[in-house]
Structure formats: structure tokens, C-alpha cells
């Protein structure tokens, strides 16, 4: 994946337009909801529930995209398309889900670092 962990220009625009306090709340909410959506993706994959898989990937893509988590959102976009196809049994689906987890950890670290360093 060639996307940066955080699209800094998008993130900076968000901070500038909404303020640091609001972005802190967004990050906290995102981190909680992202963990829930990743768990939902795993459960949906285990249960072969493509509609739930699609919905969780779409939700995570959208919320992460708002914060500028470019690589995470790109990974979610791929998973969303797999879920939309209705067939989540492809062997690479689980691999892409683990890649999403890696991207989430990178995004989480970058966002938490910003929270700790911001005014």
C-alpha cells in the first residue's frame, strides 16, 4: 500500500477548521469505534456474513477517512468491495483483514502521539 498512515494536510485542515479539543474527542471516538468495527469484521468473516462485513468496512473507511487515516481507509476500501461482492470466502480476505489491523495500529499510534503532543 502506498498511502501514508496519516494524510497530514487533511488532518491539519480538520484541526484548523474544528479545533484541537474537538479533534481529540473525534480521535477518542474513532479509536473505540474502530476496534468495535474490526471485531465486527472478524465475526462477520467467521460467520460468512457479507452484508455485515461490507457495512463494518464501510463505516471504518468513512470514519478513518475523516481523520485522514489514508492507509487504513484504503485497506477498508478493499475490504468494503469484497463485502459488497457478497463473497468473503476468498483466501486473501483474512490476509487483508490482518493488514487492516496493522494499519489500524499505525494510525492509532500516530493519532495518540498527536493527542499527547498537541497544545
C-alpha positions as CSV (number, residue, x, y, z in Angstrom):
1,X,0.0,0.0,0.0
2,X,1.4,3.4,-1.0
3,X,-0.8,5.6,1.1
4,X,0.7,7.4,4.1
5,X,-0.6,6.4,7.6
6,X,-2.0,9.9,8.0
7,X,-2.7,12.4,5.3
8,X,-1.1,15.3,7.2
9,X,-2.7,18.0,5.1
10,X,-6.2,16.6,5.6
11,X,-5.6,16.1,9.3
12,X,-4.2,19.7,9.7
13,X,-7.2,21.1,7.8
14,X,-9.5,19.2,10.2
15,X,-7.7,20.6,13.2
16,X,-7.7,24.1,11.8
17,X,-11.5,24.0,10.9
18,X,-12.8,22.3,14.1
19,X,-10.2,22.9,16.8
20,X,-7.9,20.7,18.8
21,X,-10.4,19.9,21.5
22,X,-13.0,18.6,19.0
23,X,-10.3,16.6,17.2
24,X,-9.3,15.0,20.5
25,X,-12.9,13.8,21.0
26,X,-13.1,12.6,17.4
27,X,-9.9,10.6,17.9
28,X,-11.2,9.0,21.1
29,X,-14.5,8.1,19.5
30,X,-12.7,6.8,16.4
31,X,-10.4,4.5,18.3
32,X,-13.2,3.0,20.3
33,X,-15.5,2.6,17.2
34,X,-12.6,1.3,15.0
35,X,-11.8,-1.5,17.5
36,X,-15.6,-2.4,17.5
37,X,-15.7,-2.4,13.7
38,X,-12.6,-4.5,13.4
39,X,-14.1,-7.0,15.8
40,X,-17.3,-7.0,13.7
41,X,-15.3,-7.6,10.6
42,X,-13.6,-10.7,12.2
43,X,-17.0,-12.0,13.4
44,X,-18.6,-11.4,10.0
45,X,-15.8,-13.2,8.3
46,X,-16.1,-16.2,10.7
47,X,-19.8,-16.3,10.1
48,X,-19.5,-15.6,6.3
49,X,-21.9,-12.6,6.8
50,X,-21.0,-10.5,3.7
51,X,-23.5,-7.6,4.4
52,X,-22.2,-7.1,7.9
53,X,-18.6,-7.3,6.7
54,X,-19.4,-4.7,4.0
55,X,-21.1,-2.4,6.5
56,X,-18.3,-2.6,9.0
57,X,-15.6,-1.9,6.4
58,X,-17.6,1.0,5.0
59,X,-18.1,2.6,8.4
60,X,-14.4,2.2,9.3
61,X,-13.4,3.6,6.0
62,X,-15.6,6.7,6.4
63,X,-14.7,7.5,10.0
64,X,-11.0,6.9,9.4
65,X,-11.0,8.9,6.2
66,X,-12.5,11.9,8.1
67,X,-9.4,11.9,10.3
68,X,-7.0,11.5,7.4
69,X,-6.0,7.8,8.1
70,X,-5.2,7.3,4.4
71,X,-3.6,3.8,4.5
72,X,-6.3,2.5,6.8
73,X,-9.1,3.9,4.6
74,X,-7.5,2.4,1.5
75,X,-7.4,-1.0,3.2
76,X,-11.0,-0.6,4.3
77,X,-12.0,0.3,0.7
78,X,-10.6,-3.0,-0.5
79,X,-12.5,-4.9,2.3
80,X,-15.6,-3.0,1.5
81,X,-15.5,-4.1,-2.1
82,X,-15.0,-7.7,-1.1
83,X,-18.0,-7.5,1.2
84,X,-20.1,-5.7,-1.4
85,X,-19.4,-8.6,-3.8
86,X,-21.2,-10.9,-1.5
87,X,-18.3,-13.4,-1.4
88,X,-16.0,-13.0,1.5
89,X,-14.6,-16.6,1.2
90,X,-11.6,-15.6,-0.9
91,X,-8.4,-16.8,0.7
92,X,-6.9,-13.3,0.7
93,X,-9.8,-11.8,2.7
94,X,-8.4,-12.9,6.0
95,X,-4.9,-11.6,5.0
96,X,-6.4,-8.2,4.0
97,X,-8.2,-8.1,7.4
98,X,-4.9,-8.7,9.2
99,X,-3.3,-5.9,7.1
100,X,-6.1,-3.7,8.2
101,X,-5.3,-4.5,11.8
102,X,-1.7,-3.5,11.2
103,X,-2.8,-0.2,9.5
104,X,-5.1,0.5,12.5
105,X,-2.2,0.1,14.9
106,X,-0.1,2.5,12.9
107,X,-2.9,5.0,12.7
108,X,-3.7,4.6,16.4
109,X,-0.1,5.3,17.3
110,X,0.1,8.4,15.1
111,X,-3.2,9.8,16.4
112,X,-2.3,9.1,20.1
113,X,1.0,10.7,19.5
114,X,-0.7,13.8,18.2
115,X,-3.1,13.9,21.2
116,X,-0.1,13.8,23.6
117,X,1.9,16.5,21.8
118,X,-1.0,18.9,20.9
119,X,-1.3,22.0,23.0
